[in-house]
Amino acid sequence: MKTHGSITHDRAEETIEAKTRWFCSLSLSERMDLLSFFTDLALTVNPGLQEQKHAESVAGCIQVLSAT
């Protein structure tokens, strides 16, 4: 289903590439607002996150994005 830039409610069209294009279309201040929102959300759900030190990345959790 092609939408030609219109709004869609089809989950099949929610690709990582589409989400990346949307995120890149935001201004820096909008991106920072989202970062702040998600940080506040994570801390609300799990307040202990603030106490964790020395976080390490998990092997095998790399996502490769293709250029559009």
Contact map, one row per residue, 1 for C-alpha under 8 A:
11100000000000000000000000000000000000000000000000000000000000000000
11110000000000000000000000000000000000000000000000000000000000000000
11111111000000000000000000000000000000000000000000000000000000000000
01111100000000000000000000000000000000000000000000000000000000000000
00111110000000000000000000000000000000000000000000000000000000000000
00111111000000000000000000000000000000000000000000000000000000000000
00101111100000000000000000000000000000000000000000000000000000000000
00100111110010000000000000000000000000000000000000000000000000000000
00000011111000000000000000000000000000000000000000000000000000000000
00000001111111000000000000000000000000000000000000000000000000000000
00000000111111000000000000000000000000000000000000000000000000000000
00000000011111100000000000000000000000000000000000000000000000000000
00000001011111100100000000000000000000000000000000000000000000000000
00000000011111110110000000000000000000000000000000000000000000000000
00000000000111111110000000000000000000000000000000000000000000000000
00000000000001111111000000000000000000000000000000000000000000001000
00000000000000111111100000000000000000000000000000000000000000001101
00000000000011111111110000000000000000000000000000000000000000000000
00000000000001111111111000000000000000000000000000000000000000000000
00000000000000011111111100000000000000000000000000000000000000000000
00000000000000001111111110000000000000000000000000000000000000000000
00000000000000000111111111000000000000000000000000000000000000000000
00000000000000000011111111000010000000000000000000000000000000000000
00000000000000000001111111100000000000000000000000000000000000000000
00000000000000000000111111100000000000000000000000000000000000000000
00000000000000000000011111110110000000000000000000000000000000000000
00000000000000000000000111111110000000000000000000000000000000000000
00000000000000000000000001111111000000000000000000000000000000000000
00000000000000000000000000111111100000000000000000000000000000000000
00000000000000000000000001111111110000000000000000000000000000000000
00000000000000000000001001111111111000000000000000000000000000000000
00000000000000000000000000011111111100000000000000000000000000000000
00000000000000000000000000001111111110000000000000000000000000000000
00000000000000000000000000000111111111000000000000000000000000000000
00000000000000000000000000000011111111100000000000000000000000000000
00000000000000000000000000000001111111110000000000000000000000000000
00000000000000000000000000000000111111111000000000000000000000000000
00000000000000000000000000000000011111111100000000000000000000000000
00000000000000000000000000000000001111111110000000000000000000000000
00000000000000000000000000000000000111111111000000000000000000000000
00000000000000000000000000000000000011111111100000000000000000000000
00000000000000000000000000000000000001111111111010000000000000000000
00000000000000000000000000000000000000111111111111000000000000000000
00000000000000000000000000000000000000011111111000000000000000000000
00000000000000000000000000000000000000001111111000000000000000000000
00000000000000000000000000000000000000000111111110000000000000000000
00000000000000000000000000000000000000000111111111000000000000000000
00000000000000000000000000000000000000000010011111110000000000000000
00000000000000000000000000000000000000000110011111110000000000000000
00000000000000000000000000000000000000000010001111110000000000000000
00000000000000000000000000000000000000000000000111111000000000000000
00000000000000000000000000000000000000000000000111111110000000000000
00000000000000000000000000000000000000000000000000111110000000000000
00000000000000000000000000000000000000000000000000011111000000000000
00000000000000000000000000000000000000000000000000011111100000000000
00000000000000000000000000000000000000000000000000000111110000000000
00000000000000000000000000000000000000000000000000000011111010000000
00000000000000000000000000000000000000000000000000000001111110000000
00000000000000000000000000000000000000000000000000000000111111000000
00000000000000000000000000000000000000000000000000000000011111000000
00000000000000000000000000000000000000000000000000000000111111100000
00000000000000000000000000000000000000000000000000000000001111110000
00000000000000000000000000000000000000000000000000000000000011111000
00000000000000000000000000000000000000000000000000000000000001111100
00000000000000011000000000000000000000000000000000000000000000111110
00000000000000001000000000000000000000000000000000000000000000011111
00000000000000000000000000000000000000000000000000000000000000001111
00000000000000001000000000000000000000000000000000000000000000000111
